[in-house]
Amino acid sequence: MPTPSKVALVTGAGSGIGRVVTTALLGDGYRVVLAGRRREPLEQTVAEAGADPEQVLVAPTDVADPDAVVALFDATRERFGRLDMLFNNAGIFVPGKPLDEIPLADWQGSLDVNLTGYFLCTQQAFRLMKGQQPRGGRIINNGSISAHAPRPQSVPYTTTKHAITGLTKCTSLDGRAHDIACGQIDIGNAATEMTEKFAVGVPQADGSSRPEPRMDLAHVASAVLYMANLPLDANVQFMTIMATKMPFVGRG
């Protein structure tokens, strides 16, 4: 009997980085659970990937809702019996504002999705991976260049991305006893809808606005796939992948 393919769960799978990573995983033979707030974009990802319906589970989920996250992982277990890789990717970026003008709702919304959502999914993945046979698995967190250096007027987003680095380190440490590996990929200027305006101009630390180069999303997908396919006795703890000429080293 052939060995069953690995199972991955991707949050934010309906667009951007989540869509291309999902497509890459499916192309590599993974069975994939697609999570996101709306069903239609998730189904569009499946259609564009040309996936076999038996290879996927479309699971509309608000990762900031604890009950919804529990239901997501219960459905994963029921459909595929296990989970080998979680890609924590769902996130939001609120409009940039000076620190003293940020509405509390923008701050709280960013924390709920970008940080608490990662924690809730990580917690449920831990519970599933610890109890399955063979046990263990891998968690990959989508960080950002903003986990290292902020953009102007980006307090909510930057704060959550710095916090993700702490979550990654703790997850990696606590996972050792259970064969659960955790790493983080910090992505800079991938060509998504969110970064389209970068080609026209984006605020810089000196108060100016300048265009910034972007990179093809396919490179991000390849990097995540490399991390995902390592054996559990090896781990990429942190990887930075970015447009070569974007302002990061020496930003500002």
N, C-alpha and C positions, 0 to 999 in steps of 0.2 A: 504494500500500500504506500503511495507517495506521501511524503511529509507535507502536512498542511502548510499553506503559506502563512507568513506572519501577519499579525493584525495591528493596524495603526489607527489612531484616532487623531483627527485634525480639527482644531477649533478655528473658527473664522474661515472655513473651507469654501465659502461662496464667492470669494473675490481675491484679487491681488496675490500676495505671497501664499496664502492658504490654498488658493486654487492651483497654482503651479506646483506646489509641493504635493498636494493630493494627486495631481496628474502624474507626477514623477513616481510616487509610491505605487500607484496602480500599474503604471508601465513596468515597474520592477517586480510585479507579482504579488504585492501586498493586498490583503483584504482591508478595506478602509471604511471607518465610520466618519461621516462628514457631519460636523456640527456647526451651527450658525443660527442667527436669529430668524432668518426667513427661509422657507422651503424652496422657493423658486430659484434663487441663485445656487443653492446646493445641487438641485437637480440639473441646472445648467452646467455646473462643473462636471457632473457625471456624464452628461450628454457629450460635452466637448472632449472628454477623455475617452469616449467610446467604451466605457467599462461594462463588463458583464454584470447584470443586476445581482447575481449571486455573490459578486465580489464586494458589494457596497451596502452600507446602511446609511440612509439619509435621516438625520435626527435633528430637527429644528430645536435649538436650545439657547436660552439666555444664560450664559456662564456666570452671571452675577446672581442668579437665583439658585440657592442651595438645593431646593427640592428638584429643580430641573436638572441640575448636574447629577444628583443621585440617580434620577430616572435615566439619564444618558448612559451612565456606566452600567446600570442594571440591564439596559437594552443591549449594550455591547456584549455583556456576559451571556445573555440569553441567545443572541444571534450567533456569536462566533466562539463563545466558550472561554476566551482569554483576551489579554491585551499585551502586545509586545512593545509598542511605542506610542507615547503621547506627544504630540506637537502642540504645545501651548502657544497659540498664535493670535487668538481673537483680541482686538484692541480698538480703542478710539483715540482720536486726537481732537481736542476741543479748539475752537478759534483762539489764536494768540492774543493775550491781553497783558498789560502791565500787572505786576503782582498784586498791587493794591486794588485792582479793578476786577479781579477774577471772581465770578459768582460762586457761591458755595456749591451750587448744583453742578457746576462744571468740575470743581475739585472732587466732589463726592462721586460723581458719575465716572470720572477717570479712575479713581481708586476701586470702585465696584467692579469695573470690567477689567482694567489692565492689571490689577493686583489681586483683589479678592477672587476674581474669576480664575486666575492661574492657581491660586492656593486651593480653591475648591476642587478643581480638576486634578491637581497633584495629589490631594488627599484621597480622592476616590481611586485614582490610579494606583496609589500605594496599597490600598486595601485589596484591590483586585490582584495586583502583581505578587503580593506577599502570599496569597492563598492559592495561587494557581500552580499547576504542575506541567512542565517544569516551571519553577518559580522565577520571579524576577522580570525585568524589562528595562526600558529606557524612556527617559523623559527629556525632551528637548524644549527649552524655553526660547521664544523669540524675544531677544533683548533689543538693543538698538545702539547706534552710535551715541544716542542720548543717555545711555547707561554710563557713559564716560565723560561726555562734554555736552552741555546744554546749548540749545538755540535760544535766542532772545525771546522773552515773553512765552515761555513754555513750562511754567512751574508744574502744573498737574501731570503732564506727560513725562517730563524729565524725572520728577520725583518717583513715579511708579516704575520707571525703567531702572533707576538706581536700586529700588527695592527688589526688583526681579533678580538682580545679581545676588543679593542676600538670600533670597529664596532658593536660587540655584545652588549656592554653596551649602546651605543647610540640607537641602534635598539630597545632594550628592553625599554628604556626610552621613545622614540618617539612613540612606539607602544601602550603604555598604553591607550591613548585616543581612540584607534581604536580596542581594544580587540585583539591586535597582541602581542603574547608572543615570546620572543627570548632567547635562551640559547646556550651554547657552550659546546661541548664535547672535552676534550683534551686527546688524545690517545697516548699511549706509547708502542712501540714495538709490534704492532699487526702483525701477521704472514701474510704478503703480499709479492708480488714479490719484492717490493722496499726494504724490510728488510731481504731478504734471506741471504745477505752477513753478517748480524749481527751474525748469527750462527757460522761464521768462524772467524770474527774479525772486529771490528769497531774502528776508532780512538778515543782515550780518551784525556781528557784535559791535562794529564801529558805527552803526546807525545807517549804513548804506544798504542798498538792495542790489544783489548781483545774481546772475544765472549760475547754476551749479550743474555739473555733469551728472548723468545717471547711468546705471548699468542694467543690462538685460536681466529680467527675473529668472531666466533659465539658470544663471550662475548660482543664484540662491538655492534653487531646487536641487542642483547637483551637490551643493555643500551640505544641505540637510540630509540628502540621501546617503552621502558618505558617512555622516555622523550616525545615522540610523542603522547602517549595515555593519558597524563594528561589532565584534563579539563583546559580550558583557564584561570580559576581563580587560577591555581597553575602552578609553573614553576621551572624547574631545571635551575638556572642561569648559574652555571658552574659545570661540572662533570669531574673528572679525572679518567680514567680507563687505567691500565697499567699492564705489566708483573710484578709480585710482586717483583722479585729480580733484575730488571733492575736498573742501576745507575741513579736515579733521585734525591731523597732526598740525598743531599751530593754528587751530581754529580761532578766528577773530583777528 
